Amino acid sequence: MSLISRILAPGIFGAEIEDAGQPVLLVPEEEVLVANAAPKRRRDFALGRFCAHQALTALGRGEAPIGKRGNGAPHWPEGVVGSITHTSGYAAALAADASRFSGAGLDAERVGAVSPDIWPRVFGSGERDYLERLDDEDRERAATLFFCAKEACYKAWGTAPHFREIAVTRTEGGFVAAGADRVLTGRFAVDGDLLLAAAWY
Ligand SMILES: CC(C)(COP(=O)(O)OP(=O)(O)OC[C@H]1O[C@@H](n2cnc3c(N)ncnc32)[C@H](O)[C@@H]1OP(=O)(O)O)[C@@H](O)C(=O)NCCC(=O)NCCS
């Protein structure tokens, strides 16, 4: 499986890992951030940081520790934008040069995680109309994509308008997401029930 390599744009570097219980070490500056966390949280954090370091290395920015900002976002080295995601059994990250991208976000979800009862909270009427026209299987996948795309936008922005105010539209190769005064380009890939989406601007 390589979902991440299918969705990166030139200049954006990424990495992913399937959790097979392999040892994954944190550097001390990162270890302290999850010193009191539950085992699952520590594992997710470590897998995400592992991918983030691989993405940074591919970008040519070495092995600097990746801290944590007050809002929970990763604290990337100066001049880098990027994003981390984890879901059950999987983690991924991307990194890019801030001189080329203002922001980049990444989100992974299991298809089916976005049930219709939360649609009114997260989707606009145009998105809901689109979803209603699809058959059951396509609807489940498209709803997961729309949600993933909005999470990726949120991470790329660091903050964002309410999810309903981010309008996601499918394009030939992926999606565009528009909200506030920004338009983000995005791509996604699916493998089984795992969907990974990235958005950048
Ligand atoms: C914070 C949030 C983006 C995390 O997304 P998620 O799908 O729950 O979890 P993921 O595993 O994909 O992502 C977690 C990673 O996101 C990153 N992250 C956390 N807060 C972030 C922020 N404000 N900006 C950018 N990245 C952030 C972190 O790297 C985190 O992993 P780490 O703590 O191990 O470093 C999400 O919970 C959130 O708040 N979304 C926006 C608001 C919302 O809830 N909308 C839905 C209803 S309107």
Ligand as a Chemical Component Dictionary entry (heavy atoms), coordinates in Angstrom:
data_LIG
# 
_chem_comp.id                   LIG 
_chem_comp.type                 NON-POLYMER 
_chem_comp.pdbx_formal_charge   0 
_chem_comp.three_letter_code    LIG 
# 
loop_
_chem_comp_atom.comp_id 
_chem_comp_atom.atom_id 
_chem_comp_atom.alt_atom_id 
_chem_comp_atom.type_symbol 
_chem_comp_atom.charge 
_chem_comp_atom.model_Cartn_x 
_chem_comp_atom.model_Cartn_y 
_chem_comp_atom.model_Cartn_z 
_chem_comp_atom.pdbx_ordinal 
LIG C1  C1  C 0 -7.461  18.622 15.594 1  
LIG C2  C2  C 0 -8.090  17.813 14.460 2  
LIG C3  C3  C 0 -7.778  18.531 13.139 3  
LIG C4  C4  C 0 -7.455  16.415 14.463 4  
LIG O1  O1  O 0 -7.953  15.629 13.410 5  
LIG P1  P1  P 0 -8.383  14.107 13.625 6  
LIG O2  O2  O 0 -8.934  13.601 12.345 7  
LIG O3  O3  O 0 -9.216  14.023 14.849 8  
LIG O4  O4  O 0 -7.031  13.334 13.976 9  
LIG P2  P2  P 0 -5.758  13.057 13.056 10 
LIG O5  O5  O 0 -5.087  11.886 13.616 11 
LIG O6  O6  O 0 -6.090  13.028 11.615 12 
LIG O7  O7  O 0 -4.841  14.338 13.298 13 
LIG C5  C5  C 0 -4.187  14.513 14.516 14 
LIG C6  C6  C 0 -3.002  15.394 14.255 15 
LIG O8  O8  O 0 -3.457  16.657 13.761 16 
LIG C7  C7  C 0 -2.467  17.632 14.103 17 
LIG N1  N1  N 0 -3.190  18.771 14.657 18 
LIG C8  C8  C 0 -3.801  18.890 15.833 19 
LIG N2  N2  N 0 -4.332  20.117 15.966 20 
LIG C9  C9  C 0 -4.033  20.787 14.827 21 
LIG C10 C10 C 0 -4.291  22.102 14.366 22 
LIG N3  N3  N 0 -4.973  22.996 15.087 23 
LIG N4  N4  N 0 -3.830  22.467 13.153 24 
LIG C11 C11 C 0 -3.129  21.593 12.397 25 
LIG N5  N5  N 0 -2.844  20.319 12.780 26 
LIG C12 C12 C 0 -3.298  19.931 13.994 27 
LIG C13 C13 C 0 -1.501  16.976 15.089 28 
LIG O9  O9  O 0 -0.307  16.681 14.403 29 
LIG C14 C14 C 0 -2.216  15.715 15.482 30 
LIG O10 O10 O 0 -1.365  14.623 15.747 31 
LIG P3  P3  P 0 -0.309  14.642 16.962 32 
LIG O11 O11 O 0 -1.021  15.243 18.143 33 
LIG O12 O12 O 0 0.054   13.213 17.153 34 
LIG O13 O13 O 0 0.825   15.513 16.489 35 
LIG C15 C15 C 0 -9.626  17.667 14.645 36 
LIG O14 O14 O 0 -9.920  16.956 15.790 37 
LIG C16 C16 C 0 -10.325 19.011 14.669 38 
LIG O15 O15 O 0 -10.345 19.722 15.650 39 
LIG N6  N6  N 0 -10.968 19.391 13.550 40 
LIG C17 C17 C 0 -11.542 20.698 13.315 41 
LIG C18 C18 C 0 -12.825 21.053 13.959 42 
LIG C19 C19 C 0 -13.860 19.987 13.970 43 
LIG O16 O16 O 0 -13.906 19.223 14.872 44 
LIG N7  N7  N 0 -14.709 19.922 12.966 45 
LIG C20 C20 C 0 -15.730 18.893 12.855 46 
LIG C21 C21 C 0 -17.107 19.354 13.227 47 
LIG S1  S1  S 0 -17.542 20.975 12.652 48 
# 
loop_
_chem_comp_bond.comp_id 
_chem_comp_bond.atom_id_1 
_chem_comp_bond.atom_id_2 
_chem_comp_bond.value_order 
_chem_comp_bond.pdbx_ordinal 
LIG C1  C2  SING 1  
LIG C2  C3  SING 2  
LIG C2  C4  SING 3  
LIG C2  C15 SING 4  
LIG C4  O1  SING 5  
LIG O1  P1  SING 6  
LIG P1  O2  DOUB 7  
LIG P1  O3  SING 8  
LIG P1  O4  SING 9  
LIG O4  P2  SING 10 
LIG P2  O5  DOUB 11 
LIG P2  O6  SING 12 
LIG P2  O7  SING 13 
LIG O7  C5  SING 14 
LIG C5  C6  SING 15 
LIG C6  O8  SING 16 
LIG C6  C14 SING 17 
LIG O8  C7  SING 18 
LIG C7  N1  SING 19 
LIG C7  C13 SING 20 
LIG N1  C8  SING 21 
LIG N1  C12 SING 22 
LIG C8  N2  DOUB 23 
LIG N2  C9  SING 24 
LIG C9  C10 SING 25 
LIG C9  C12 DOUB 26 
LIG C10 N3  SING 27 
LIG C10 N4  DOUB 28 
LIG N4  C11 SING 29 
LIG C11 N5  DOUB 30 
LIG N5  C12 SING 31 
LIG C13 O9  SING 32 
LIG C13 C14 SING 33 
LIG C14 O10 SING 34 
LIG O10 P3  SING 35 
LIG P3  O11 DOUB 36 
LIG P3  O12 SING 37 
LIG P3  O13 SING 38 
LIG C15 O14 SING 39 
LIG C15 C16 SING 40 
LIG C16 O15 DOUB 41 
LIG C16 N6  SING 42 
LIG N6  C17 SING 43 
LIG C17 C18 SING 44 
LIG C18 C19 SING 45 
LIG C19 O16 DOUB 46 
LIG C19 N7  SING 47 
LIG N7  C20 SING 48 
LIG C20 C21 SING 49 
LIG C21 S1  SING 50 
# 
